[in-house]
Amino acid sequence: MTDADLLEKIGLKKPEIQVDEESEKVVQQKAISRYKDDQKLKPYQAELIRLQKYLEDQQQRMIIVFEGRDAAGKGGTIRRVTRYMNEKHYRVVALGKPTEDQRTQWYFQKYVSQFPRGGEIVLFDRSWYNRAMVERVFGFCTETEYENFMRGVVGFERDLVRQGTILLKLYFSVTKEEQARRFDRRATDPLRQWKLSEVDLQAQERWDDFTNVKYEMLKKTHTIDAAWSVIRSNDKQMARLNAIKVILNSVPYPRLDASLDYKPDPNVVISGARELEKMEAQRIEKGHFVS
């Protein structure tokens, strides 16, 4: 299929305002690239539907935690994961600031209230790990609250898994330079400006702080029962594809297409243990963490 055929298939219209030929060509190439990327994901998205049906038949609960730095691609990946899923059997949860009542409750309570029923997947766009990351860096919690969380979260997750919930923890890792580029795009694109928050604006300044709490979080909460998978997300398409592969490999459902490549790219998906080794090596070699 030629580029002209693809543009017709996509339905890309000529811009209403006059633009130069080169700018129009750039827009067209981006549209073609996005279309091709989406086509590559479709066989795996079909597998996600089969996985979802298996969970429904087995009345199995599943939680997927999406964590990572701002602009690391969590939201875009969640949209690709859920694009063709049955809306009756999944929920995306992105909780805002705690209410006054929630501030007086057990910390995990507001998250537990969102947990899945049998046959349902809940995807957390940021989770209880807010306490270990954003709240810790910006001082939104006390030192005692942070320490209590870090002492309690391993047992909390172990009990969750012991009682039959599939728990998958994904940490999206982006470089400082790529994060800055994405923030710049948000600032200048009227369709993305809503994504740019006060916290985002400080993310670059607090880069090292976030790296330090990332290390502490992985060190204390990467366990046999609830392991972290780190997704290198500078390349958004590769991050999305490989995150879907990790999800598919976490459930023993019957494959729809056994000929697909289900093996995650080791340059994109790294275990929490391996990420810790890399970070510790950086600290020994350079005297500080790099990623």
N, C-alpha and C positions, 0 to 999 in steps of 0.2 A: 504494500500500500504506500503510495507516494505521500509527501507532506501535504500536497494540495487535497488529496483524498481524506487525509486525517483531519485537516482543518474543516472540511465540509462535514465530516462525521461528528466532530466535536461541536460544530455549530457556532464557531467563532465568527462574530460579525465584525465588519470594518468599524473602526472607531467613529463616533458621531462628529468629533472635532478633528480638524486637520492636524495630522502628525507626519513627521518626515518618514521616508521609506525605511530607513534603518531602524527607527524606534518601533515601527509596526512589525518589522521582521523579528525583532527581539521578543515582542509580545507573543508572536506566533510560535516561535521556537520554545518559549516557556510553556505555552499551552500544550504543545505537542509532547514536550518532556513530561509534564504532569500526567497527561493521558497515558503515555507509555508506562510510567511508574505505577499508575493505578491498575493497569492491565496486568502487570507483574504480580500485584498483590492478590488479585481475584481468586486464583486457585487456593491460596492459603485462607482467604476470607470464607471460601466455601467450606474449608475444613473446620473453621471456627463455628459454622452453623451445625456441622455434624457433632462437634465437641459439645455444643450447647444442648443438642438433642439428647446426647448420652447423659449429661448431667441431669436433665429433666427426667429421663427414664429411670435413672438410679436415685432420684431425689437427693442428689449430692450438692452440697454447698461449696461455693468457690469465692474467694476474695483475692483480688489483684490490687496490690499497692503500687502506685506510681509516684516515685519520689525523685528528687534531683534539683539542680540549680534552676533558677528562673530562666526561661527561654531555652530550656534543654530539649523541648519537643514532646513533653508529656501529653499535652492536650491533643496535638495532631495525631499522635500514636493512638490515643484512646478513640478518636473519631474513626480511624481506619480499622481498629479492632471491632468496633460495634456497628460499623456502617450497614452491614447486611444481617445482623443478628435479629432474632425475634424480640421485639421490645417488651414483650410480656415477661421475659425471663432474664433480663439484666437491668441493672441500674448503675448510673454514673453518679458518684457522690463527691461533691466539692463543697465542704463546709466553710462558712465564713467565720467571722470573729465570734467567740463564745458570748452567749447572752449572760445577763446577770445571774440567772438561775443556774446556767451551766458552769459558771465560775465557782459555784458552791458545791457542785457535784463531784463524784469520783471522776477523775480525768478521762478515763476510757468510756464513760457512760454514753456520751453523745455519739461515739463511734459505734458502740455495741448496738445502739438503737437502730443503726442503719445496716446491720449485718444481714446476710441473705437467709432466705427460707430455703427449704429443700428444692433443688432444681433451679436455683437462681445464681447468677454471677453478679457480684458487686465490685465495681471498679472505683477505687478511691483516687481521685485527683488531689494528691496530698492526703496524708492520713494522720494517725496518732504520732507519727514521727515529726510532725510540726514542732513538738516539744523539744526534740533533739536537734532540730535544725534552725528554723526561722525564729522560734521563740527564744532559743538559747542565744543566738547571735544578736538579736535586737533587744534582749532584756525584757521580753514580754512575759517571762516566768522568773520565779526566784531560783536561787541556786538549790534550795531544798527541793522545790518542785521538780527541777531537772534531775537531781540525784535520785529522787523517789521514782521518777519515770524510768530511768536507766536501770535501776535495781528491779523494777517490777515487770518491764515489758517482755523479757525473755520467758518468764513463767506464764505470763498472759498468753503469749503466742503458742507456747508449748501446749497449754491446756486447750487452746482453740483447735490446734491440729489433732491432739489426742482424741478430741470428741468428734472428729470426722470432717472438719472443714479443710478444703484445699487452700493453702495460703501461699501466694506467690508475691515476692517482693522485688520490684524492679527499680533500680537507681539509674537515672539518665545523667550521663556525664558529658559535659561540653567544655571546650577550652575557653579561656578568658577572652581570646581574640574573637572567637566565633560568637560568644555571648554578646560582646560589644557590638558586633556587626548586626546581630538580630535586634538589639535594643535600638540601634540607629534606624533600622528599617521600621520598627514600631513607631518611632517618634515622627517619621516623615510620611507614613502611610495612613490616610484617614480611616481605612478599614481595619487597621490594627492598633490604633492609638489607645483604644479602650483597654488593651492588654498591659499598657505601661503604667505601673503603680509607683507609689512612693518607695515601697520596698525594692522594686526593680531598680529604681534610680540609684539606690545605695549598694546594689549587689556587686558592682565592680569595685567600689571602694572597700567593701567587706570581703573581697575574694578570699583572702588568706584565712579570715575567721571562719568562713563557710568550709574551707578545705580542712581546717582543724577539727570542726565538729563532725564533718563527714568521716574523718579517720576514726574518731572516738565512737561514732555510731556503728560503723562497720565492725570495729574491733570488739565491741560489747554485744552486738545484736545479730551478727552473722553466726547462725547456729545450725546444727544438723536438722533440727525440726523446722526452722524457718530461715533458710539461706537467702542471701542477697545475690541477685544477678545484676551486674553493672553493664549498662548499655552505652557504648560510645556513640554519641549522637550528633557529631559534627555533620555527618552525612545523614540527613533526615530520612531519606528513602531506605537506606541500609538499616538504620535504627528501627524503623517501623517494621520492615520485613523480618528482621531478626528477633524483635520483641514478640512478634506473632509466633515465630517458631518456638521460642521459649515457652509461650503459653500452651501451644499445641503439645509440646513434649511433657507438660506437667500433668496431663490427664490421660489415662489408659483407654481412650475411646477407639473404636474401630476406624481405621483410616478410610477416607473416601477415595483418595488417590495415593496408592502406595508408591507410585513412581516419582512423586515430588521429593525434592531435597529438603529434609527436615532438620538437617544438622546446622546449628547456628555457626556463623562465621566467628572463629576465635579471635579475630582482630576487632570484632564489634561487641561480642558478648564475653564478659570476663566474670569469673566467680568472685564473690566478695573476698574470699581467702586470697585469691591471686592479686586482687586490687590492693589489699593490705600489704602483701609482699612487695609490690611495685612501689607503693608509697613509702614504706620503710626503707627500701633501697635508695629512693630519692633523698630521704632525710639524711641517710648516712653519707651519700656521695656529695650532696649540695648543702647540707646543713638545714634544709627546710623542705617542705612538701612542694611539689610542682603542680600536680593536678588536683 
